[in-house]
Amino acid sequence: MVLKQVRYRNWLSKGITYLVLSVIALVMLLPLLWLVSTAFKGQENLFPSTASQGSALENIVFFFKQFFPSDPTWRNFPSVWQQEPLFGQYFLNSLLVSSLTVTLNVLFSSLAAYPLARLDFKGKDLIFAVVVSTIMIPFQIVMIPLYVLAVELGLKNTYLGVIFPSIASAFGIFLLRQAFQGVPKELEEAARIDGCNDLGIWWHVMLPSVRPALITLAIFVFIGSWGEFLWPLIILDQPEYYTLPLGVSKLSSAFSNNFRLVAAGSLISIAPILLFFLIMQRYIVPSEAGSGVKG
């Protein structure tokens, strides 16, 4: 009898926990679901009047009825490309900028993290502390001097100018340094016996051993780069170099009364992020190279 009561309490506790988490998840996802619903709506009113004199339950039912499109259509998506001729260029610009940003950030962050994790030299801890402390500095503080530097280097209205602030990051250096420190020293010693120098050890031993950390950093950098709005807005003033967030903002200004097109354009901009995450998440698994030492 006591065992049944304990099982019942455990079941009730888990049920309440899952219910609360489900409600929180629904509340968090509601704006995204409404965006999806708006993108597929036809000519029906996007903001219908509520059941004014109805009860609270009737208003909730009325809201959810209006949530689903009565006449779903795909026309909003091709309309975005037709009515904004440069939208395809915005998409390609974001793809190019995000790909280069991920490649350069992972490369330079790993090159900076390796000596901070595995080599012994004076001032190593101080350098690492200074690098990590820059995480606490808001971008708005360095925005103006960074813009002046980019203009003086001739990077205004260029793809490299958009990439420039993100070619390395303190977060990436911190993440990869911690990952490098977890690689067994025996692998490094074996590589040195085989004649590898520091650069060879970094490339042939360290990078394969911390592949999950590299993939994690790549996902974070891609999401941040793809959705970056402020810096491209500052460094770019020619529409042919605009990235997708700037394009969606322009779309919102051009079609402020047609929220269906704005919603469709926003969904198009979100899709590559979800696709990239779904492709890369299966690689976030412990690497065999990191545990390749027999006890």
C-alpha positions in Angstrom: 0.0 0.0 0.0 2.8 2.4 0.9 4.6 1.5 -2.3 1.6 2.4 -4.3 1.2 5.7 -2.6 4.9 6.6 -3.3 4.4 5.6 -7.0 1.2 7.7 -7.2 3.0 10.7 -5.6 5.9 10.4 -8.0 3.5 10.1 -11.0 1.5 13.1 -9.8 4.7 15.1 -9.2 6.0 14.3 -12.7 2.6 15.0 -14.2 2.4 18.5 -12.6 6.0 19.2 -13.7 5.4 18.2 -17.3 2.2 20.2 -17.3 3.9 23.4 -16.1 6.8 23.0 -18.5 4.3 22.4 -21.4 2.4 25.6 -20.5 5.7 27.6 -20.4 6.8 26.1 -23.7 3.5 27.0 -25.3 3.7 30.6 -24.0 7.2 30.9 -25.3 6.3 29.5 -28.7 3.1 31.4 -29.1 4.6 34.4 -31.0 6.4 32.0 -33.4 3.2 30.0 -34.0 1.3 33.2 -34.6 4.0 34.2 -37.1 3.6 30.9 -38.9 -0.2 31.3 -38.9 0.0 34.8 -40.3 2.4 33.8 -43.1 -0.1 31.2 -44.4 -3.2 33.4 -44.1 -5.1 34.4 -47.1 -7.4 37.4 -47.3 -9.1 37.0 -44.0 -8.8 39.7 -41.4 -5.5 39.4 -39.4 -6.9 41.3 -36.4 -10.5 40.4 -36.1 -12.5 41.9 -33.3 -12.8 39.7 -30.2 -16.0 38.3 -28.8 -16.7 41.5 -26.9 -19.5 40.5 -24.5 -18.6 36.8 -24.3 -17.3 35.0 -21.3 -13.5 34.4 -20.8 -13.9 30.8 -22.1 -15.7 32.0 -25.2 -13.0 34.6 -25.9 -10.3 32.0 -25.6 -12.2 29.6 -28.0 -12.7 32.5 -30.4 -9.0 33.4 -30.2 -7.9 29.9 -31.1 -10.4 29.7 -33.9 -8.9 32.8 -35.4 -5.4 31.4 -34.8 -5.7 28.9 -37.6 -6.0 30.2 -41.2 -9.4 29.6 -42.6 -8.0 29.7 -46.1 -4.3 28.7 -45.9 -2.2 29.6 -48.9 1.5 29.6 -50.1 1.1 32.7 -52.1 2.7 35.0 -49.5 6.1 33.3 -49.9 6.6 33.8 -53.7 5.0 37.3 -53.3 8.0 38.3 -51.1 10.5 37.4 -53.8 8.3 39.0 -56.5 7.6 42.3 -54.8 11.1 42.8 -53.3 13.5 42.1 -56.2 16.7 42.1 -54.0 15.3 39.7 -51.5 17.2 36.8 -53.1 20.4 38.9 -53.0 19.8 39.5 -49.3 19.5 35.8 -48.7 22.7 35.0 -50.6 24.5 37.9 -48.8 23.5 36.4 -45.4 24.6 32.9 -46.5 28.0 34.2 -47.6 28.6 36.4 -44.5 27.5 33.7 -42.1 29.6 31.0 -43.7 32.7 33.1 -43.7 32.1 34.3 -40.2 31.7 30.7 -38.9 34.8 29.6 -40.7 37.0 32.5 -39.6 35.7 32.5 -36.0 36.3 28.8 -35.5 39.7 29.0 -37.1 41.1 32.0 -35.2 39.4 31.2 -31.9 40.9 27.7 -31.9 44.3 29.1 -32.9 44.1 31.5 -29.9 42.7 28.9 -27.5 45.3 26.2 -28.1 48.4 28.0 -26.7 46.3 29.3 -23.8 45.3 25.8 -22.9 48.4 23.6 -23.7 51.5 25.8 -23.9 53.4 27.3 -21.0 54.5 30.9 -21.2 54.6 33.9 -19.0 51.5 35.9 -18.7 49.2 33.2 -20.1 46.7 33.4 -17.2 46.6 37.2 -17.4 46.0 37.2 -21.2 43.2 34.7 -20.7 41.6 36.8 -18.0 41.8 39.9 -20.1 40.2 38.1 -23.1 37.4 36.6 -21.0 36.7 40.0 -19.3 35.9 41.5 -22.7 32.7 39.4 -22.7 31.3 41.9 -20.2 31.8 44.9 -22.5 28.6 45.7 -24.4 29.0 46.0 -28.2 27.5 49.5 -28.1 30.6 50.8 -26.2 33.1 49.6 -28.9 30.7 50.3 -31.8 31.9 53.8 -32.7 35.7 53.1 -32.6 35.1 49.8 -34.4 33.2 51.7 -37.1 35.9 54.3 -37.4 38.5 51.5 -37.8 36.5 49.7 -40.4 36.0 52.9 -42.4 39.7 53.7 -42.3 40.5 50.2 -43.5 38.2 50.7 -46.4 35.7 48.0 -45.2 32.5 50.1 -45.5 29.9 48.5 -47.8 31.9 45.3 -48.1 31.2 41.7 -47.0 34.5 41.8 -45.0 33.3 44.8 -43.2 30.3 42.9 -41.9 32.4 40.0 -40.9 35.2 42.1 -39.3 33.9 42.3 -35.7 33.2 38.5 -35.6 36.4 36.9 -36.9 37.2 35.9 -33.4 35.3 36.0 -30.1 36.1 35.8 -26.4 33.3 33.3 -25.9 34.8 31.0 -28.6 38.3 31.3 -27.1 37.0 30.4 -23.7 34.9 27.5 -24.9 37.7 26.0 -27.0 40.3 26.5 -24.3 38.2 24.5 -21.8 37.8 21.8 -24.5 41.5 21.7 -25.3 42.3 21.3 -21.6 40.2 18.1 -21.5 42.3 16.3 -24.2 44.6 13.7 -22.7 48.2 14.8 -22.6 49.3 11.3 -23.8 47.9 12.1 -27.2 49.9 15.3 -27.4 53.1 13.5 -26.2 52.6 10.7 -28.8 52.3 13.3 -31.6 55.5 15.0 -30.5 57.3 11.6 -30.5 56.1 11.2 -34.1 57.7 14.5 -35.0 54.6 16.9 -35.0 55.2 20.5 -34.2 52.7 22.7 -32.3 50.8 23.6 -35.4 50.6 19.9 -36.5 49.4 18.9 -33.0 46.7 21.6 -33.2 45.5 20.4 -36.6 45.9 16.6 -36.3 45.2 16.0 -32.6 43.5 18.8 -30.9 40.8 19.8 -33.5 39.6 16.2 -34.0 39.5 15.7 -30.3 37.2 18.7 -29.6 34.9 18.3 -32.5 31.7 18.7 -30.4 33.0 22.0 -29.0 33.8 23.2 -32.5 30.3 22.3 -33.8 28.7 24.0 -30.7 30.7 27.2 -31.4 29.8 27.0 -35.1 26.1 26.8 -34.3 26.3 29.8 -31.9 28.3 31.9 -34.4 26.0 31.0 -37.3 22.9 31.9 -35.4 24.4 35.2 -34.1 25.8 36.1 -37.5 22.6 35.2 -39.4 20.4 37.3 -37.1 22.8 40.2 -36.7 21.1 43.5 -37.4 22.9 46.4 -35.7 26.4 46.2 -37.1 25.3 45.5 -40.7 22.9 48.5 -40.4 25.9 50.7 -39.4 28.5 49.5 -41.9 26.2 49.1 -44.9 24.2 51.7 -46.8 24.0 50.1 -50.2 21.1 47.7 -50.6 23.0 45.2 -52.7 25.1 44.3 -49.7 22.2 44.1 -47.2 21.9 40.9 -45.2 18.6 39.2 -44.6 17.7 41.0 -41.3 18.1 44.3 -43.0 16.0 43.0 -45.9 13.2 41.9 -43.7 13.3 45.3 -42.0 13.1 47.0 -45.4 10.3 44.6 -46.3 8.4 45.6 -43.1 8.8 49.3 -44.0 7.7 48.8 -47.6 4.7 46.6 -46.8 3.8 47.8 -43.3 0.1 47.2 -44.0 0.6 43.7 -45.4 1.7 41.7 -42.3 1.3 38.5 -44.3 4.4 39.3 -46.5 6.4 40.4 -43.4 5.6 37.2 -41.7 6.5 35.1 -44.8 9.8 37.0 -45.1 10.5 36.4 -41.4 9.9 32.7 -41.8 12.2 32.5 -44.8 14.9 34.2 -42.7 14.4 31.7 -39.8 14.4 28.5 -41.9 18.2 28.4 -42.6 18.9 28.6 -38.9 16.7 25.7 -38.1 18.1 23.7 -41.0 21.7 24.4 -40.0 21.0 23.3 -36.4 19.2 20.1 -37.5 22.1 19.2 -39.7 24.9 20.0 -37.2 23.3 18.7 -34.0 24.0 15.0 -34.8 27.7 15.8 -34.8 27.6 17.1 -31.2 28.7 13.8 -29.7 31.8 12.9 -27.7 34.7 12.3 -30.1 36.5 9.0 -29.9 39.9 10.8 -30.2 39.4 12.5 -26.9 39.2 9.1 -25.1 41.7 7.2 -27.2 44.0 6.5 -24.3 44.0 3.1 -22.7 43.9 2.9 -18.9 
